[in-house]
């Protein structure tokens, strides 16, 4: 056990926690924080100073668990179900119920002809104690990492683990995957773009939204457009966690900005194969900007949320839609909304509004927050999320007004926010250079936007002077070294981005998954998967690799980013591709009992290809263990949304990370 891991961590299972109201399903926390990551299990070396001296050794195993044979019966191969970049890292994980020290040999074969294209010996990674001790459903817990990065020939392949010498059971193979240049851009971004189009507000709900009276108001407002929040949530939100301090999750404003940033990243790569993608992402970004203009309140910021009564049937009354008149602060989405509007104003084309309208709304909200932001947040104190959001807002406004007298003022505001953010690297015990969330040393960790501080600083490089740019690069380099180190400090065969966290009682430790007990209030527990979090870190790593000018670090960051995307696409302990429409299908999303087939859930909540479900969680209250859709018998009714519901931020961060290139 690491020195940073308290021996008395609460390991109660989620099923022991109070039932959660479905209308509050993405609730969260009111006080803790940190983040972590690095590529573990030997994929990337850990920084020696960051890991506790007696952290568990990767690949450790006891004499009782090591067999004299191979991996044993029931061996499986977990790989990215879509594919691997031809010139990039390629890793799959072999799993089995028993351990072995014998060489585990594998072949990568052409899926059509059976011809062997590559042979290799997998590296033994052993068990992950956290997962071996507490996981559900059952899944093999001993691991070997197969690295076939040397295979660059385009093709469609299967990784095969032979029986006999390598295994005392039948041969095992992976799901088919491709090796080709631009594989994720080519095979997934079209679906991602159309997932957002499919998530647009439409029909009777959108008609109702053209005339809603905000709470506390008297006159109706036209707030149509925007994207529905999730697979079974027809609400439209800036954030669902406005009453929290460190964990505001960003939805529509983030998506609007990221669609435009994704467009720009694809354009910068000057690849004619992206022509259709470029058009789709620009159109979607401008669609989001149009919505942000409508929910902008002149002389203030933005209306926070439109909610829909979530009845247990599909006949939820559109007349029951409500507009929350609460104005949002930087960390509640105002910062990203300003950034999206400012960037939208720079294109030669626009949506329903003119570029000048986008810019005017952005500038108006920015001017209001310059004096009111601290008074709008729940605790009256700005923190890391205000700095990151405020920095992006100022950077985009400086870019949109370049050459005018206003630009200097926005650049000065950006300089101030960047200075605050760069001063937030902290140290605690053996962990150093993590982001601190508060004015002391509280670690910043986040359920969906963990990569945002680094992304904001790297975007700021576009307007920073030379001396400041050098400081920014050094700050981001140190923060990314922390991410690599904390991810590599324990056995971690998949390279999943680990994090430094703090629970409701102030206990601080590193782990794989977000704790469920980060605040004293049980209704604020974070219960869902973290695909947005790992995708945001993949985006930060890829952006850093491109902008830091360090080739050796860039290789490690690309491996780290690839591991996060691989996890989403099937290289995970349950071998499930969590993007709809690809590879091994995710289970049906079955909220609510079916009125005909009593005792069974209903699959009424159809999802869209390209959408990404919430993902895998920790099983215990402290985030330890491993859990994937265990079903109603384990968790009770109306809980499978935790793993299986599609949510905007997952595909948002994934699309941006892929567009940045590997």
Residue, then its C-alpha position, 0 to 999 in steps of 0.5 A: x500500500x502506498x504511503x499516500x493511500x490511507x489504510x482505512x479507505x471506505x470500500x463499501x460498494x455503490x449498492x450500499x449507497x442511497x438510491x439516486x433520483x433519476x433526475x439528479x443522475x449526474x450529480x457531483x461533489x462539493x469539495x475535494x480534488x486532484x488529478x493524475x496520469x502517466x502511462x503505466x505498466x511500463x508503457x512510459x517510465x515513471x518519474x522516480x521522485x513522483x512515485x512512493x518508494x514502496x509502491x507496488x512493483x509492476x507485474x508482481x505476483x505471489x508464488x501461489x498465483x504463478x502457474x507452471x503453465x501458460x496463461x491458462x484456460x479462458x485467456x482473452x485478448x483485449x485490443x482497440x476494436x477500431x484500429x491503430x495508427x500505422x506509424x503509432x504505438x500499438x498495444x493489446x492486453x492478454x488476460x487470463x485467470x492464472x498467472x505464469x512466468x512462461x513466455x507468452x507468444x502471440x501472432x498478428x495475422x491478416x483477418x482475411x487470409x490468416x497470413x502471419x504479419x507479425x510475431x511477438x512475445x508479450x511482457x508480463x504485467x501481473x495483476x492490478x491489486x485494486x482490481x483483483x480484490x474487487x471487480x464485477x462482473x468477473x473478468x480475468x485478472x492477470x495481464x500481459x502486454x503485447x506491443x506490436x508497434x513495429x507492424x506498420x503495413x496497412x491491413x485488417x488484423x487479428x491478434x492471436x494467442x496460440x494454444x499449446x506452448x503459450x496456453x494450456x487452453x484453446x487459442x484466443x484472439x482479439x476482435x478484428x482491428x485495422x492498421x492504417x494512417x489516420x484510422x480513427x479520423x477515417x473510421x470514427x470522426x464521421x460517426x462522431x460528427x453525426x452523433x452531434x447532429x443527431x443530438x440536436x434539439x428538435x421537434x416539439x421540444x425545440x418548438x417549445x424552447x422558442x418561447x420559454x419564460x426564465x425562472x424569476x422573469x416575466x417575458x418569454x425568451x427564444x432559446x431553441x437549438x443546442x444539443x440534448x445532454x444525454x441519451x435519455x435527457x432532453x435537457x440542455x445544460x451549461x453544467x449540471x453541477x453549478x453548486x459545486x466548487x471544483x467539479x463543474x462539468x461542462x456540456x454545451x459551451x465546451x462542445x461548441x468551442x471544441x467543435x470549432x477547435x476540432x475544425x481548426x485542428x483538421x484544417x491545420x493538418x492540410x489533408x484533403x481526406x478531411x474535407x467533409x469532416x472540416x465542413x461538418x465540424x464547422x457547421x456543428x460549431x456554428x450551430x452551437x454558437x447560435x444557441x449561445x447567442x440565444x441564451x445570452x442575457x444582455x448585460x449579464x452572462x448566460x441562462x444556465x439550463x433548460x430542463x425536461x421532466x423525465x417521466x418513465x415513458x416517451x410521452x414526457x410533456x413538452x409544455x413542462x420544459x423550464x428555463x433556469x434563469x440563473x446566470x453562470x460564472x466562468x467555471x459554470x460554462x460562461x468561459x467556454x461560451x465566450x471562447x466559442x462565440x469569439x472563435x465563431x466570429x472569426x470565420x468568413x461564414x456563420x450560422x443564424x447570426x452574423x459574426x459581429x453578433x457572436x463577438x458582441x455577445x462574447x464581449x458583453x458577457x466578458x465585461x460583466x464577469x470582469x467584476x462579478x465572477x467571484x460573487x457568482x460562484x458558490x463559495x465566493x472564491x475563484x479557483x483553477x476552473x475559473x482560471x482555465x475557463x477565464x483564460x480561454x475566454x480572454x485568449x479567444x477574444x484577443x484573437x478575434x479582436x486582433x489589430x484593434x484597440x480592444x485586443x491589448x485589454x484581452x491579452x492583458x486579461x489572458x496574461x493574468x489568468x495564465x500567471x494564476x494558472x502557472x502558479x498552481x503546480x503543487x507538491x504533496x509528499x512524493x507527488x509533485x507538479x500536480x495542479x492544485x485546485x485551491x489556494x493551498x495544495x488541494x489536488x485538482x481532479x475532475x470527472x470530465x475535464x481533467x485536461x482543461x488546464x493544460x489545454x487552456x495554457x497551450x491555447x494561450x501560446x498563440x498570443x503569449x510573448x516569447x518569454x511567457x511562452x517559455x514559462x508556459x511550455x515548462x509549466x505544461x511539461x512539468x504537469x504532463x510529467x506528473x500525469x505520466x508518473x502517477x499513471x505509471x506508479x503501479x501495475x497498469x497494463x492498459x495505461x489508464x490515466x490514474x489520478x491523485x484524489x481527495x475524499x470527503x474526509x480529506x484523505x488523499x491518495x492516488x487511484x484509477x477511478x473517481x471516488x464516489x464519496x468526495x463530499x459529505x452529501x450523498x446526493x452529490x456522489x459521482x457515480x458514472x464512468x469517466x470516458x470524457x476525463x480520459x479523452x480530455x487528457x488524451x487531447x491535452x497530451x497530444x496538444x502538448x506533444x505538438x507544442x512543447x518541442x521535446x521529441x522524447x517527451x512527445x513520444x511518451x505523450x503520444x503513447x499515453x494519449x493512445x492508451x486512453x483512446x484505446x481504452x474507450x475503443x475496446x482495450x479495457x478489462x471488459x473488452x467492450x468498445x464504448x463508442x456506439x456502432x463499432x466493434x464489440x457492442x455495448x450492452x443495451x441501455x435499459x432504464x425503467x421496468x418494461x410494462x409488458x416484460x415485467x422484471x426486465x428493463x426497457x431498451x427504449x433509449x436508443x443511442x446513436x453511432x458515434x456517441x460514447x457511453x459513460x464507461x467503466x467505474x470503480x466499484x467501491x465508494x473510494x473509487x477502488x475496484x472495477x465495475x462495468x454494468x453489473x445489471x439490476x440484480x447488483x445495483x438496483x433498477x434505473x442505474x445502468x445509465x452510470x455505464x451505458x448512457x451517452x453524454x455530450x462531453x465524451x464524444x466532444x473530447x474524443x473528437x478533439x483529441x483525434x483531430x489533433x493527430x497521433 
